[in-house]
Amino acid sequence: MKKVLHKILSFCMALIVLLSTVSFTVASHYCGDILVDSSLFGHVETCGMEKQQSKNDCKSEVQDDSCCSDKQVVVEGQDDLKISFNTLIFEQQVFVASFFHSYINLFDTLDTNIVSFRDYAAPFLIRDIQKLHETYLI
């Protein structure tokens, strides 16, 4: 159960990091107040009511404003994920250093094998009890 929970939490944290660093743009085309098309990856389709450019661009003509508009929403992800040890304040540096030192020292005494029955001798067998009672483990 603990391993499953650990894998689920690891996956969720990786997903959070991935989603916080992704940036994307949502493009939308409106005709008046009505949303005609919206796109995440490509160009949006238009409704066909945009203003047409005349063939004679040299003449200065007064053109009416179009009722269509294009809007883009840009969501930028986080760029800097690495926190430098120098940006920590002094109390945080002391905490990290002391935690690291105490964590490493936890495992120094686990290398020796402690045998608690080393000073005691095994009992002498006068009779084989299993043979005496005719009980055998299969």
Buried (B, 14 or more C-beta within 10 A) or exposed (E): EEEEEEEEEEEEEEEEEEEEEEEEEBBBBBBEEEEBBBBEEEEBEEBEEEEEEEEEEEEEEEEEEEBBEBEEEEEEEEEEEEEEEEEEEEEEEEEEEEEEEEEEEEEEEEEEEEEEEEEEEEEEEEEEEEEEEEEEEE
